[in-house]
Amino acid sequence: MKLNLSARCDVLVLGSGIAGISAALAAAEAGASVTLCCKGKLFSGSSFYPGTWGLGLIGPADKADEADLAATIQQVGCQMADDALVRALVEGVHPAIEKVRAMGVKLRRADNGAQKEFIPCFDHKHRDWNGLEFDSVRSVFSQKLQERNVTVLPGWEALELVKADGRVCGAILSDTKQLQYLGCGALVLATGGYGSLFRHHLCTGDVEGLGQALALDAGCRLVNMEFMQIMPGYLHPAYQTVFNEKTFRFTRLRKPDGEPLPGAQAAELLALRSGHGPFTSRLASREIDLAIYEACRQDARGVEVTYTDDMKQDPPEFVKTYFDWLAQARGLTMDDPVWIGHFAHAANGGIWITPDAQTDVPGLFAAGEVTGGMHGADRIGGLSTANGLVFGGKAGAAAAAFARNEPAPVPQEWTMPELGCPDSGHVLNEVQQIMFRSNMVVRSEEGLMQALRQTAQLQDALTVRPTQDAAEISGLYRIRGQLLTAGCILQASLLRRESRGSHYRADHPAQDPAMDRKICIQKTDGQVTVRFV
């Protein structure tokens, strides 16, 4: 199938979360013509996941706090973050916050910021805490996109990156009804993580790991793919609602038969568990998560949560904010029992980038959750939003400069195989089940090897047939990308034979100093290689 070049812009941005929108605005502010394309609607992805009230955003308390925050990121991340990326993130947060505030976005500040609930997840002290409220962000960013004449194409996903003379210069897009070929001087990938490759996930369905696969196929490296945040969330009622971890110290946890959850009753463990949202293997509070995981494995109804009278009568401000939102958005109060389990949340790994958001491939930049290196095995709360703002801005500015200084040789047409997959949705369901069984809280060599065999079998068994149907062609590209990214996650998890941060191996439950190295993934001559660097 030959596709003629339908349009050209200076900078093409894929993804419309915080990182993608920040990149689009920065590129437009630099004078570039910009097109922003996203599979879902504008303001999608993990950034705008509707499972909680808004986005936490933290930065150093002041200039003197930058060194401590950088050191803490490495400590929390078990030394798996890149020093240069950490410095770029920490130094860029405050200017990014001020820029958002100057745009007119309303940043929520804490009335009682000294309360310990405002210490960021996994952190040891208070920082500059801000809350981004969805309605304000949508309103202001929409206005700015219009003012900067950014072309927005919602409902279009990228199937393939176009390269000429060794550089990226366009993308093949689909809205499942038709295909089109857009050319560009530079391209920014901001497509998010890979949470929806798992059966239970706290992200929108378009966060499916396709950006990582596109980058890998184009010649980029991936890093830290085994490190993913796994969060408690509501199984019932209000499925896929984020559970507020700050409430753990006020909870009573019971199995569906009414029995107290084994090992999860100690006050000191519950207090420690209240200090972080995602599961981690490096703290004693992992016993609570392991007990929840085992209870859910035995009974899919999950673990029942009720709250103490102390919290109901005088909740901390952070907790009250959450329950005010919960009552309005979900109709639930502190008196309502809920059942929780573990959900895939946000990726800490992804495309390896430089501090100015360049990838290994000329003309290709990346930002946000699709990238890796600025976080490690665990991530401090509020830095995901900071990552999107900081590196989104860097990616947009760098892409605009690249497009201006190095004009792209854009082919006038692009040829695609006329092949499609009619049952890609069914295959994705199988992938989600495999990943949930084998790569969530508890991982093991046996389970990971089985998962790799199963995903390989799914790849081999794909129904592929000649077609010109855009939906079937899209389905084939999509499921191949999802299987590629899932395989990368599984292989990295298999290679890391230790437990480190969010990565827990039941057969290797301790951290191994011999594995104080990152895992890099690359694709050469069609073969994926996974190795320590």
C-alpha atoms as one frame of an Amber mdcrd trajectory, in Angstrom:
protein
   0.000   0.000   0.000   1.456   3.343  -1.098   0.670   6.396   1.008   1.310
   9.867  -0.336   2.592  12.579   1.964  -0.588  14.276   3.187   0.922  17.140
   5.183   4.158  18.341   6.715   5.009  20.250   9.877   8.216  21.265  11.621
   7.526  19.225  14.765   5.162  16.280  15.123   4.272  15.362  18.716   2.758
  11.959  19.523   0.848  11.936  22.823  -1.335  14.433  24.662  -0.510  14.028
  28.329   1.494  16.601  30.282   4.712  15.742  28.406   3.191  15.881  24.925
   1.328  19.127  25.493   4.411  20.709  27.092   6.488  19.637  24.090   3.951
  21.007  21.607   3.770  24.381  23.365   7.549  24.675  23.707   8.078  23.868
  20.020   5.410  26.357  18.972   6.878  29.036  21.244  10.191  28.489  19.450
   8.506  29.348  16.158   7.894  25.855  14.806   4.731  24.696  13.092   3.413
  21.900  15.315   0.976  19.035  14.956  -0.044  17.107  18.076  -1.466  13.652
  17.480  -2.962  11.333  20.105  -4.762   8.004  20.029  -7.313   9.115  22.604
  -8.798  12.506  23.195  -6.784  15.604  23.994  -5.646  15.471  27.648  -5.309
  11.718  27.935  -2.812   9.161  29.174  -1.594   8.699  32.729  -1.431  12.460
  33.266  -5.192  12.821  33.064  -6.290   9.453  34.377  -9.656  10.088  36.077
  -9.012   7.731  39.009  -8.111  10.498  41.456  -8.584  14.221  42.087  -5.584
  15.595  40.194  -1.810  15.509  39.926   0.755  16.021  42.640   3.778  18.030
  41.528   6.870  18.468  43.666  10.199  20.193  43.365  13.058  21.266  45.619
  11.999  23.557  48.457  14.652  26.075  47.330  17.983  26.182  45.507  19.798
  24.741  48.499  17.442  21.751  48.480  18.368  20.643  44.955  21.364  18.559
  46.013  19.352  16.720  48.670  16.507  15.999  46.250  18.933  14.670  43.641
  20.635  12.434  46.207  17.269  11.203  47.462  16.128  10.331  43.928  19.182
   8.099  43.584  18.720   6.589  47.044  15.033   5.877  46.487  15.804   4.632
  42.986  18.441   2.176  44.301  21.117   3.902  42.151  19.317   2.987  38.933
  18.814   6.591  37.750  21.190   8.467  35.440  23.028  11.293  37.242  22.845
  13.734  34.336  19.106  13.179  33.871  18.485  13.540  37.596  20.318  16.880
  37.641  18.398  18.092  34.598  15.107  17.111  36.240  15.852  18.690  39.608
  17.217  21.920  38.132  14.317  22.190  35.717  11.401  21.636  38.082  11.170
  25.090  39.647  11.323  26.962  36.290   8.688  24.560  34.921   6.383  25.177
  37.892   6.772  28.924  37.528   6.031  28.716  33.805   2.822  26.765  34.429
   1.789  29.244  37.110   2.505  32.177  34.786   0.260  30.592  32.150  -2.605
  30.851  34.609  -2.868  27.247  35.795  -4.197  27.159  39.361  -1.777  25.276
  41.569  -3.253  23.953  44.771  -1.181  24.696  47.850  -1.486  22.971  51.222
  -3.133  24.872  54.072  -1.336  22.621  56.525   1.754  21.790  54.510   3.708
  20.733  57.585   1.521  17.655  58.028   3.478  14.500  57.291   0.966  13.466
  54.614   2.494  16.184  52.403   5.895  14.519  52.490   6.116  13.046  48.976
   5.824   9.323  48.472   9.116   7.556  49.391  10.681  10.889  50.430  12.132
  11.769  53.837  11.196  15.475  54.073   8.820  18.132  52.811   9.425  19.672
  49.384   7.729  22.350  47.311   4.355  20.595  46.999   1.800  21.693  44.398
  -1.443  20.186  43.166  -2.453  20.400  39.513  -6.228  20.303  39.194  -7.452
  18.742  35.969 -10.065  21.366  35.076  -7.619  24.263  35.342  -4.922  22.465
  33.338  -7.349  21.552  30.554  -8.716  25.082  30.316  -5.369  26.885  30.261
  -3.515  24.434  28.042  -6.394  24.355  25.534  -6.225  28.112  25.248  -2.458
  28.099  24.830  -2.576  25.429  22.116  -5.072  27.532  20.196  -3.052  30.721
  20.656   0.081  28.964  19.356  -1.801  27.513  16.344  -0.967  23.940  17.266
  -2.876  21.499  15.054  -4.473  18.801  17.209  -5.433  15.411  15.748  -7.282
  13.400  18.404  -8.148   9.790  17.641  -5.047   9.105  15.538  -2.406   6.583
  16.602   1.061   6.118  15.162   1.763   2.783  13.496   5.264   3.374  12.169
   7.986   6.023  12.199   9.268   7.113   8.790  13.055   7.361   8.424  15.198
   8.712   5.598  18.992   9.121   5.569  19.145   7.652   9.072  16.810  10.187
  10.703  13.137  10.289  11.620  11.117  12.507   9.308   7.487  11.459   9.701
   4.960   8.908  10.883   2.200   6.693   9.532  -1.020   7.378  11.419  -4.371
   5.629  11.660  -7.800   6.493  12.994  -8.862   2.866  12.198 -10.874   4.139
   9.208  -8.001   5.431   7.111  -4.233   5.747   7.094  -2.249   8.887   6.468
   1.404   9.810   6.182   2.564  12.991   7.933   6.042  14.372   7.402   8.017
  16.446   9.883  11.365  18.032  10.568  11.535  16.370  13.979   9.299  14.111
  16.037   8.612  13.932  19.789   7.418  10.672  21.326   5.309  11.304  24.434
   2.985   8.315  24.268   3.222   7.303  27.936   4.052   4.054  29.697   2.804
   0.494  29.410   0.311   0.044  32.243  -2.558  -1.157  30.084  -0.539  -4.208
  29.026  -1.739  -5.582  32.399  -5.226  -6.829  33.228  -5.724  -4.407  36.157
  -4.262  -0.969  35.508  -4.572   2.574  36.821  -4.151   4.370  33.505  -6.154
   4.967  30.367  -6.296   2.278  27.691  -4.000   4.166  25.311  -1.036   3.761
  27.693  -0.028   0.507  26.011   3.705   0.602  25.365   3.556   1.410  21.652
   5.935   4.357  21.887   8.613   2.104  23.335   8.146  -0.361  20.471   8.254
   2.411  17.857  11.463   3.743  19.366  13.051   0.294  19.576  12.227  -0.429
  15.930  13.668   2.958  14.949  17.017   2.209  16.627  16.650   3.577  20.167
  17.688   1.922  23.416  15.338   1.199  26.302  16.421   1.222  29.952  14.964
   0.163  33.337  11.978  -1.593  31.763  11.667  -3.990  34.711  10.813  -1.156
  37.108   7.089  -0.375  37.151   4.997   1.172  39.871   2.375  -1.255  41.180
  -0.321   0.468  43.204  -3.271  -0.549  45.343  -6.579   0.401  43.752 -10.282
  -0.294  44.121 -11.552  -3.601  42.772 -15.051  -2.846  44.069 -16.890  -0.514
  44.117 -15.585   2.179  41.740 -13.219  -0.153  39.888  -9.856   1.392  38.907
  -9.984   4.171  41.478  -6.626   4.965  43.069  -6.429   3.955  46.747  -5.017
   6.729  48.948  -1.943   5.223  50.573  -1.861   7.917  53.264  -4.825   6.142
  54.857  -3.026   2.832  55.442  -2.222   3.753  59.041  -5.952   4.212  59.677
  -7.113   0.984  58.028  -8.454  -2.383  59.014  -7.637  -4.963  56.352  -9.639
  -8.181  56.039  -9.920 -11.059  53.615 -13.327 -11.671  51.979 -14.149 -14.265
  54.664 -13.832 -11.561  57.338 -10.516 -12.787  58.743  -7.866 -10.115  59.445
  -5.233  -9.966  56.726  -2.218 -11.965  57.965   0.875  -9.887  58.625  -0.872
  -6.582  57.919  -2.019  -5.653  61.407   1.200  -4.252  62.893   0.833  -0.525
  63.501   4.459   0.207  62.625   4.137  -1.554  59.256   0.894   0.252  58.446
   2.525   3.581  59.351   5.482   2.778  57.095   3.139   1.695  54.284   1.385
   5.069  54.545   4.567   6.728  53.321   4.423   5.372  49.789   1.806   4.570
  47.163   3.514   1.942  45.002   4.784  -1.416  46.198   8.495  -1.607  47.001
  10.641  -4.568  47.927  13.224  -2.483  49.809  11.116  -1.604  52.854   9.626
  -3.826  55.556   6.172  -2.622  54.491   6.451  -4.995  51.550   4.904  -7.598
  53.866   1.580  -5.756  53.626   1.659  -5.804  49.831   2.672  -9.451  49.746
  -0.247 -10.293  52.037  -2.665  -8.326  49.822  -1.271 -10.004  46.715  -1.625
 -13.490  48.189  -5.164 -12.784  49.412  -6.174 -11.590  45.924  -4.529 -14.623
  44.347  -6.679 -16.875  46.532  -9.868 -14.832  46.107 -10.270 -12.326  43.262
 -12.711 -10.260  45.325  -9.694  -8.649  46.992  -9.034  -7.249  50.476 -11.700
  -5.326  52.378 -10.685  -1.920  53.752 -12.480  -0.013  56.501 -11.229   2.992
  58.455 -10.776   3.867  62.122 -12.953   6.389  63.916  -9.888   8.579  64.501
  -9.503   9.226  60.790 -13.223   9.735  60.219 -13.430  12.331  62.984 -10.281
  14.299  62.162  -8.734  13.365  58.801  -5.437  14.989  57.751  -5.840  17.638
  55.036  -4.358  15.440  52.294  -6.745  12.624  53.190  -9.747  14.951  53.425
  -8.989  16.341  49.948  -9.054  12.826  48.562 -12.343  11.872  50.246 -14.013
  15.136  49.243 -13.199  14.230  45.642 -14.218  10.594  46.179 -17.645  11.601
  47.467 -18.251  13.917  44.539 -16.815  11.727  41.778 -17.655   8.224  43.028
 -20.336   8.693  45.678 -18.204   6.991  48.352 -17.435   8.145  51.884 -15.121
   7.089  54.692 -17.921   4.908  56.050 -18.133   2.794  52.891 -16.017  -0.373
  52.808 -14.004  -0.956  49.651 -12.115  -3.952  48.279  -8.623  -3.380  46.959
  -5.995  -5.229  44.957  -2.866  -4.390  42.981  -2.873  -2.480  39.703  -0.168
  -1.644  37.188   0.346   2.094  37.377   3.289   4.005  35.896   6.512   2.916
  34.235   9.850   4.044  35.654  11.721   2.845  32.572  11.519   3.508  28.868
  13.448   5.194  26.054  16.974   6.210  26.969  17.361   9.971  26.384  19.970
  12.682  26.919  19.361  15.665  29.253  17.957  17.643  26.310  15.535  14.799
  25.469  17.343  13.463  22.393  17.196   9.757  21.650  19.831   7.664  19.843
  18.163   8.465  16.513  18.563  11.885  14.834  15.298  13.782  14.562  13.626
  11.729  17.296  13.057  13.153  20.774  11.121  11.730  23.714   9.630  12.909
  27.001   7.451  11.802  29.888   6.574   8.301  30.953   7.710   6.801  27.636
  11.298   7.554  28.740  13.575   6.120  31.406  16.680   7.098  33.321  15.559
  10.097  35.372  13.904   7.683  37.819  15.172   4.398  39.181  13.788   1.288
  40.816  11.375   3.442  42.857  10.231   7.000  42.169   9.450   9.867  44.520
   5.807  10.953  44.362   5.105  14.060  42.288   8.140  13.625  40.054   6.211
  11.950  37.237   4.388  15.217  36.598   7.649  17.113  36.992   9.257  14.766
  34.461   6.538  15.504  31.904   6.787  19.259  32.338  10.577  19.469  32.395
  11.510  17.025  29.656   8.411  17.819  27.609   9.598  21.412  27.436  13.140
  20.328  26.643  11.983  17.929  23.916   9.805  20.536  22.222  12.510  23.199
  22.220  15.210  20.785  21.034  12.969  19.356  18.307  12.142  22.848  17.034
  15.839  23.744  16.894  16.680  20.491  15.095  13.931  21.017  12.510  15.103
  24.585  11.941  18.825  23.847  11.670  18.764  20.512   9.827  16.021  20.410
   7.166  14.592  16.938   6.717  14.586  14.941   3.456  10.931  13.879   3.618
   9.945  11.151   1.097   6.854  12.002  -0.921   5.385   8.536  -0.452   5.712
   5.574   1.897   4.901   1.916   1.221   3.290  -0.369   3.813   2.519  -4.102
   3.563  -1.173  -4.772   2.927  -1.486  -7.092   5.916  -3.818  -6.944   8.908
  -4.909  -8.775  12.037  -8.683  -9.113  12.599  -8.462 -10.377  16.196  -5.870
  -8.091  17.797  -8.210  -7.151  20.651  -8.535 -10.779  21.689  -4.746 -11.194
  21.644  -4.306  -8.104  23.836  -6.639  -9.643  26.414  -4.367 -12.682  26.510
  -1.286 -10.470  26.884  -2.903  -8.611  29.780  -3.662 -11.860  31.587  -0.118
 -13.174  31.049   1.529  -9.980  32.261  -0.753  -9.743  35.285  -0.029 -13.325
  36.331   3.730 -13.205  35.828   5.030  -9.658  36.153   3.082  -7.934  38.896
   4.058  -7.884  42.581   5.647 -11.347  42.748   7.944 -12.465  39.938   9.973
 -15.654  39.515  12.125 -17.315  36.886   9.527 -20.020  36.342   6.682 -17.541
  35.879   8.694 -15.206  33.644   9.941 -18.039  31.427   6.397 -19.307  31.052
   5.179 -15.803  30.173   7.877 -15.423  27.513   6.888 -18.741  25.969   3.232
 -17.733  25.971   3.852 -14.320  24.384   6.043 -15.973  21.723   3.242 -18.420
  20.995   0.794 -15.534  20.652   3.155 -13.858  18.200   3.506 -17.019  16.138
  -0.246 -17.647  16.161  -1.341 -14.175  15.053  -4.009 -14.258  12.389  -2.494
 -12.241   9.548  -4.251 -11.832   6.213  -3.972  -9.594   3.145  -6.223  -6.559
   3.480  -6.604  -2.881   2.767  -8.832  -2.405   5.795  -7.284   0.301   7.975
  -8.665  -1.188  11.198  -7.093  -4.589  10.546  -3.771  -3.064   9.444  -3.773
  -0.940  12.581  -4.578  -3.983  14.678  -1.567  -5.875  13.344   0.879  -3.021
  13.976  -0.626  -2.410  17.402  -0.505  -5.980  18.685   2.999  -6.544  17.320
   4.144  -3.430  19.176   2.390  -4.500  22.367   3.956  -7.960  22.197   7.386
  -6.424  21.553   7.165  -4.152  24.589   5.716  -6.896  26.797   8.598  -9.159
  25.809  11.129  -6.452  26.694   9.596  -6.040  30.153   9.613  -9.776  30.772
  13.191 -10.242  29.566  14.488  -7.411  31.750  12.613  -8.832  34.751  14.107
 -12.251  34.058  17.665 -10.955  33.716  17.523  -9.034  37.022  17.894 -11.958
  39.425  17.454  -9.923  42.592  14.844  -7.750  44.297  15.333  -4.004  43.909
  12.687  -1.368  44.530   9.532  -2.066  42.536  11.066  -5.274  41.138  10.538
  -8.253  43.467  11.761 -11.751  42.662  10.385 -14.394  45.028  13.306 -16.637
  44.053  15.841 -13.834  44.685  14.261 -11.786  47.515  17.364  -9.738  48.428
  19.102  -6.894  46.620  22.393  -8.005  45.046  25.248  -5.424  44.935  26.645
  -7.283  41.929  23.616  -6.071  39.978  24.136  -2.347  40.611  23.832  -1.800
  36.864  21.065  -0.768  34.533  19.572  -3.126  31.977  19.636  -1.858  28.398
  17.491  -3.227  25.564  18.247  -2.744  21.884  17.090  -4.189  18.598  19.719
  -4.994  15.963  19.010  -6.741  12.679  15.583  -7.687  13.956  16.909  -9.301
  17.145  16.276  -7.894  20.629  19.268  -7.923  22.993  18.916  -7.420  26.749
  22.068  -6.749  28.757  23.545  -5.025  31.794  25.458  -1.797  31.145
